[in-house]
Amino acid sequence: MTRLQFPALKGATNFTVEKGLDLVAGDRVALLATSYENMAGDDVTIESYDTASGLITVNSSFTLNFYHWGAP
């Protein structure tokens, strides 16, 4: 489990989580709802993860459907 380090915007193809995790391309990540709408979650497949910055990039044909609040 990890936390978003910054907000993940609706329509984004990348977002930032904690650094140094053992995530690899093909792993799935669930972004839970951070609003009152309990179905406002996203389930994405990782295309790349940068262990130095924590940046996750998802498939460019997929964008986040919802805004997800995040902070360290």
C-alpha positions as CSV (number, residue, x, y, z in Angstrom):
1,M,0.0,0.0,0.0
2,T,1.2,3.5,-0.8
3,R,-0.2,7.1,-0.8
4,L,-0.4,9.7,-3.5
5,Q,2.2,12.4,-2.9
6,F,0.3,15.0,-5.0
7,P,-3.3,15.2,-6.3
8,A,-4.0,12.9,-9.4
9,L,-6.0,15.0,-11.8
10,K,-8.9,13.7,-13.9
11,G,-7.6,13.0,-17.4
12,A,-4.1,12.4,-16.2
13,T,-1.9,9.5,-17.5
14,N,0.6,9.8,-14.6
15,F,0.6,10.4,-10.8
16,T,3.2,10.3,-8.0
17,V,3.4,7.9,-5.1
18,E,6.1,7.1,-2.6
19,K,9.6,6.5,-3.9
20,G,11.5,3.2,-3.8
21,L,8.6,0.8,-4.1
22,D,8.9,-2.6,-5.9
23,L,6.2,-1.7,-8.6
24,V,6.8,-2.9,-12.1
25,A,5.2,-2.6,-15.5
26,G,2.0,-4.6,-15.6
27,D,1.1,-4.2,-11.9
28,R,-2.4,-2.9,-11.2
29,V,-3.0,0.0,-8.8
30,A,-6.4,1.0,-7.4
31,L,-7.0,4.7,-6.7
32,L,-9.8,4.9,-4.2
33,A,-12.4,7.5,-4.1
34,T,-11.5,10.7,-2.3
35,S,-14.9,12.3,-2.6
36,Y,-18.4,11.6,-1.3
37,E,-19.1,9.6,-4.5
38,N,-18.1,6.1,-3.4
39,M,-17.8,4.8,-7.0
40,A,-15.3,7.4,-8.0
41,G,-12.3,5.1,-8.0
42,D,-9.9,4.2,-10.8
43,D,-8.1,0.9,-11.4
44,V,-5.1,1.2,-13.7
45,T,-2.3,-0.9,-15.0
46,I,1.2,0.5,-14.6
47,E,3.2,1.2,-17.8
48,S,6.3,2.4,-16.0
49,Y,7.4,3.4,-12.4
50,D,10.4,5.6,-11.6
51,T,11.8,4.5,-8.2
52,A,13.8,7.7,-7.8
53,S,10.8,10.1,-8.2
54,G,7.8,7.8,-7.5
55,L,6.2,8.7,-10.8
56,I,3.7,6.1,-12.2
57,T,2.8,6.3,-15.8
58,V,-0.2,4.4,-17.1
59,N,-1.1,3.4,-20.7
60,S,-1.4,6.5,-22.8
61,S,-4.8,5.4,-24.1
62,F,-6.2,5.4,-20.6
63,T,-6.8,8.5,-18.5
64,L,-8.0,8.8,-14.9
65,N,-11.8,9.1,-14.8
66,F,-11.8,11.0,-11.4
67,Y,-9.8,13.5,-9.4
68,H,-8.0,11.9,-6.4
69,W,-6.7,14.0,-3.6
70,G,-3.2,13.3,-2.4
71,A,-0.5,14.7,-0.1
72,P,2.5,13.3,1.7
